[in-house]
């Protein structure tokens, strides 16, 4: 299971591609995570919950990495 930080990084990379495709300015990773903090946390914890329900390993959920 990815950590929240890894998930946010992957989502930022996707956002960079999307913004570039629409000729929009690309945000820094810090700007993206600050502006989308609630969305990213909700998406991540929904993913974690879905995997938990499916019985996948969740040990990384409690990782000390931020």
TORPA-4810 file (N, C-alpha, C, O; in nm, 3 decimals):
<nodes>
NODE_1_0.085_-0.118_0.000_0.000_0.000_0.000_0.089_0.123_0.000_0.187_0.132_0.075_X
NODE_2_0.054_0.217_-0.084_0.128_0.343_-0.090_0.097_0.426_0.034_-0.010_0.414_0.094_X
NODE_3_0.191_0.511_0.070_0.166_0.606_0.178_0.088_0.725_0.119_0.078_0.739_-0.002_X
NODE_4_0.034_0.808_0.208_-0.036_0.927_0.162_0.057_1.015_0.080_0.017_1.069_-0.023_X
NODE_5_0.179_1.029_0.123_0.275_1.113_0.050_0.300_1.058_-0.090_0.306_1.135_-0.186_X
NODE_6_0.316_0.929_-0.104_0.336_0.867_-0.235_0.212_0.889_-0.323_0.225_0.921_-0.441_X
NODE_7_0.094_0.870_-0.265_-0.031_0.889_-0.338_-0.042_1.032_-0.387_-0.078_1.056_-0.503_X
NODE_8_-0.012_1.129_-0.301_-0.019_1.270_-0.339_0.077_1.299_-0.454_0.044_1.374_-0.546_X
NODE_9_0.196_1.242_-0.448_0.294_1.263_-0.554_0.242_1.209_-0.687_0.254_1.275_-0.790_X
NODE_10_0.186_1.089_-0.685_0.132_1.029_-0.807_0.017_1.113_-0.864_0.006_1.132_-0.985_X
NODE_11_-0.068_1.163_-0.776_-0.180_1.246_-0.821_-0.128_1.378_-0.879_-0.184_1.428_-0.977_X
NODE_12_-0.025_1.434_-0.820_0.035_1.557_-0.872_0.091_1.534_-1.012_0.073_1.618_-1.101_X
NODE_13_0.159_1.421_-1.033_0.212_1.391_-1.165_0.100_1.380_-1.268_0.114_1.429_-1.380_X
NODE_14_-0.010_1.317_-1.231_-0.126_1.309_-1.321_-0.180_1.449_-1.351_-0.216_1.480_-1.465_X
NODE_15_-0.186_1.532_-1.247_-0.236_1.668_-1.265_-0.145_1.748_-1.358_-0.193_1.828_-1.439_X
NODE_16_-0.014_1.728_-1.346_0.080_1.797_-1.436_0.049_1.762_-1.581_0.045_1.850_-1.667_X
NODE_17_0.028_1.634_-1.609_-0.004_1.591_-1.745_-0.135_1.652_-1.793_-0.144_1.699_-1.907_X
NODE_18_-0.236_1.652_-1.707_-0.366_1.708_-1.745_-0.357_1.858_-1.773_-0.411_1.906_-1.873_X
NODE_19_-0.288_1.930_-1.687_-0.276_2.074_-1.704_-0.196_2.107_-1.831_-0.229_2.201_-1.903_X
NODE_20_-0.091_2.030_-1.856_-0.011_2.053_-1.977_-0.094_2.026_-2.102_-0.083_2.099_-2.200_X
NODE_21_-0.177_1.924_-2.098_-0.262_1.890_-2.212_-0.362_2.001_-2.242_-0.401_2.021_-2.357_X
NODE_22_-0.404_2.074_-2.140_-0.499_2.184_-2.157_-0.429_2.319_-2.166_-0.494_2.424_-2.161_X
NODE_23_-0.298_2.319_-2.179_-0.217_2.441_-2.189_-0.237_2.533_-2.068_-0.240_2.655_-2.082_X
NODE_24_-0.251_2.472_-1.952_-0.262_2.547_-1.827_-0.129_2.546_-1.756_-0.050_2.454_-1.775_X
NODE_25_-0.102_2.647_-1.673_0.023_2.646_-1.598_0.027_2.527_-1.502_-0.072_2.495_-1.436_X
NODE_26_0.141_2.464_-1.496_0.160_2.349_-1.407_0.195_2.399_-1.268_0.281_2.485_-1.251_X
NODE_27_0.127_2.343_-1.168_0.151_2.380_-1.029_0.272_2.306_-0.975_0.303_2.195_-1.020_X
NODE_28_0.340_2.367_-0.880_0.444_2.292_-0.809_0.374_2.186_-0.725_0.254_2.194_-0.700_X
NODE_29_0.449_2.087_-0.683_0.390_1.982_-0.601_0.335_2.040_-0.470_0.229_1.999_-0.423_X
NODE_30_0.405_2.134_-0.413_0.359_2.197_-0.289_0.228_2.273_-0.311_0.136_2.262_-0.231_X
NODE_31_0.220_2.350_-0.419_0.095_2.423_-0.450_-0.021_2.325_-0.469_-0.130_2.346_-0.416_X
NODE_32_0.005_2.220_-0.545_-0.100_2.122_-0.573_-0.151_2.056_-0.445_-0.272_2.046_-0.424_X
NODE_33_-0.060_2.013_-0.358_-0.104_1.944_-0.236_-0.172_2.040_-0.140_-0.265_2.001_-0.070_X
NODE_34_-0.127_2.165_-0.135_-0.193_2.263_-0.048_-0.333_2.296_-0.097_-0.427_2.303_-0.017_X
NODE_35_-0.349_2.316_-0.227_-0.478_2.355_-0.283_-0.578_2.240_-0.287_-0.699_2.263_-0.294_X
NODE_36_-0.528_2.117_-0.281_-0.615_2.000_-0.296_-0.606_1.906_-0.176_-0.636_1.787_-0.190_X
NODE_37_-0.567_1.956_-0.062_-0.543_1.872_0.056_-0.665_1.787_0.094_-0.652_1.666_0.114_X
NODE_38_-0.781_1.849_0.104_-0.901_1.773_0.143_-0.934_1.666_0.040_-0.961_1.551_0.077_X
NODE_39_-0.933_1.701_-0.087_-0.961_1.605_-0.194_-0.864_1.488_-0.189_-0.905_1.372_-0.196_X
NODE_40_-0.734_1.518_-0.176_-0.633_1.413_-0.176_-0.649_1.319_-0.057_-0.638_1.198_-0.071_X
NODE_41_-0.674_1.375_0.060_-0.694_1.291_0.178_-0.818_1.205_0.164_-0.816_1.086_0.198_X
NODE_42_-0.927_1.262_0.115_-1.050_1.185_0.096_-1.030_1.072_-0.004_-1.074_0.959_0.020_X
NODE_43_-0.964_1.101_-0.115_-0.938_0.998_-0.216_-0.848_0.888_-0.161_-0.873_0.769_-0.184_X
NODE_44_-0.744_0.927_-0.088_-0.651_0.829_-0.033_-0.720_0.738_0.068_-0.707_0.616_0.062_X
NODE_45_-0.793_0.798_0.160_-0.856_0.716_0.263_-0.971_0.632_0.208_-1.002_0.527_0.263_X
NODE_46_-1.034_0.677_0.101_-1.133_0.593_0.033_-1.063_0.472_-0.028_-1.114_0.360_-0.017_X
NODE_47_-0.950_0.493_-0.091_-0.872_0.383_-0.148_-0.828_0.285_-0.039_-0.839_0.163_-0.056_X
NODE_48_-0.779_0.338_0.072_-0.735_0.252_0.182_-0.852_0.171_0.235_-0.839_0.051_0.258_X
NODE_49_-0.966_0.235_0.254_-1.084_0.166_0.304_-1.129_0.056_0.208_-1.162_-0.054_0.251_X
NODE_50_-1.131_0.086_0.080_-1.170_-0.015_-0.020_-1.076_-0.135_-0.015_-1.122_-0.249_-0.021_X
NODE_51_-0.948_-0.110_-0.004_-0.851_-0.221_0.001_-0.861_-0.297_0.132_-0.843_-0.419_0.135_X
NODE_52_-0.891_-0.227_0.240_-0.909_-0.294_0.369_-1.029_-0.389_0.362_-1.023_-0.503_0.408_X
NODE_53_-1.138_-0.339_0.304_-1.260_-0.420_0.291_-1.232_-0.542_0.204_-1.285_-0.650_0.230_X
NODE_54_-1.150_-0.524_0.102_-1.114_-0.635_0.013_-1.013_-0.728_0.078_-0.980_-0.833_0.022_X
NODE_55_-0.962_-0.692_0.197_-0.871_-0.777_0.271_-0.725_-0.760_0.238_-0.644_-0.844_0.276_X
NODE_56_-0.689_-0.652_0.169_-0.549_-0.629_0.137_-0.474_-0.577_0.259_-0.533_-0.528_0.355_X
NODE_57_-0.343_-0.589_0.253_-0.255_-0.547_0.363_-0.267_-0.397_0.386_-0.269_-0.320_0.291_X
NODE_58_-0.275_-0.356_0.511_-0.287_-0.213_0.544_-0.178_-0.167_0.641_-0.191_-0.060_0.700_X
NODE_59_-0.073_-0.244_0.658_0.029_-0.209_0.756_0.094_-0.074_0.728_0.136_-0.007_0.822_X
NODE_60_0.102_-0.032_0.601_0.166_0.095_0.569_0.078_0.216_0.602_0.126_0.329_0.602_X
NODE_61_-0.048_0.191_0.629_-0.138_0.299_0.667_-0.085_0.373_0.789_-0.102_0.494_0.802_X
NODE_62_-0.021_0.301_0.877_0.028_0.359_1.003_0.174_0.396_0.997_0.239_0.412_1.100_X
NODE_63_0.226_0.410_0.876_0.365_0.450_0.857_0.388_0.588_0.918_0.298_0.672_0.917_X
NODE_64_0.507_0.610_0.972_0.538_0.740_1.031_0.574_0.843_0.925_0.592_0.960_0.957_X
NODE_65_0.587_0.800_0.798_0.621_0.895_0.690_0.506_0.992_0.667_0.389_0.953_0.666_X
NODE_66_0.541_1.118_0.649_0.440_1.222_0.623_0.454_1.273_0.483_0.378_1.361_0.442_X
</nodes>
